Amino acid sequence: MEKQVVVGSSSGTYPKPISLLVQTASRFDSSIYLQKGSQTINVKSIVGVLGICLKSGDEITLYTSGRDEENALNRIEGFLSKM
């Protein structure tokens, strides 16, 4: 599955929300990837998520694949839109 998402309106991303994002993603069996520009990262990797430097207003694409892909996509989208 694939969905365009705009990162929420916080004043930036910090390690704690990023850690919670990775923990949330890790609960799913599905593969979860995020693309920002030409960079694609595994959302289950804290190093990857920190390295992509998400900030408020960023337009990203989420990709999920697996048996719980729809639930994973909805949960991660909700998290990012409120981040």
C-alpha positions in Angstrom: 0.0 0.0 0.0 1.1 3.6 -0.6 -0.1 6.9 0.8 1.0 10.5 0.7 1.3 12.1 4.1 2.2 15.6 5.5 4.2 15.6 8.7 2.3 17.3 11.5 2.6 20.8 12.9 5.1 20.4 15.8 8.1 22.7 15.9 10.4 19.9 14.7 11.2 16.3 15.4 13.0 15.1 18.5 14.4 11.8 19.6 11.4 10.9 21.9 8.7 11.1 19.2 11.1 9.4 16.7 11.7 6.6 19.2 7.9 6.2 19.7 7.4 6.1 15.9 10.0 3.4 15.5 8.4 1.4 18.4 5.0 1.7 16.9 6.2 0.6 13.5 8.1 -2.3 15.0 4.8 -3.8 16.4 3.7 -4.6 12.8 4.8 -7.7 10.8 4.6 -5.7 7.6 7.5 -3.8 6.0 7.1 -0.1 6.4 9.1 2.4 4.4 9.1 6.2 4.2 10.2 8.2 1.2 11.2 11.9 1.4 12.5 13.3 -1.8 15.0 10.7 -3.2 15.6 9.1 0.2 13.8 5.9 1.3 14.2 4.5 4.8 12.9 1.7 6.9 10.6 3.2 9.5 11.6 0.4 11.9 15.2 1.8 11.9 15.8 4.7 14.4 19.0 5.6 12.6 17.1 5.8 9.3 14.3 7.9 10.7 16.7 10.3 12.5 18.8 10.6 9.3 15.9 11.6 7.1 15.4 14.7 9.2 11.6 15.0 9.2 10.1 18.4 10.0 6.7 20.0 10.1 5.1 20.3 6.6 7.3 17.7 4.9 5.4 15.8 2.3 6.4 12.1 2.4 5.2 8.8 1.0 4.5 5.8 3.2 4.8 2.3 1.8 3.6 -0.8 3.6 3.7 -4.4 2.5 2.6 -7.5 4.5 -0.3 -9.2 6.2 -1.2 -6.2 8.4 -0.2 -3.5 5.9 -3.5 -1.5 6.0 -3.4 -1.2 9.8 0.3 -0.4 9.8 -0.3 2.3 7.1 -3.2 3.9 9.1 -1.3 3.8 12.4 1.9 5.3 11.1 0.0 8.0 9.0 -1.9 9.0 12.2 1.3 9.2 14.2 3.2 11.3 11.6 0.3 13.7 11.0 0.2 14.5 14.7 4.0 14.5 15.3 
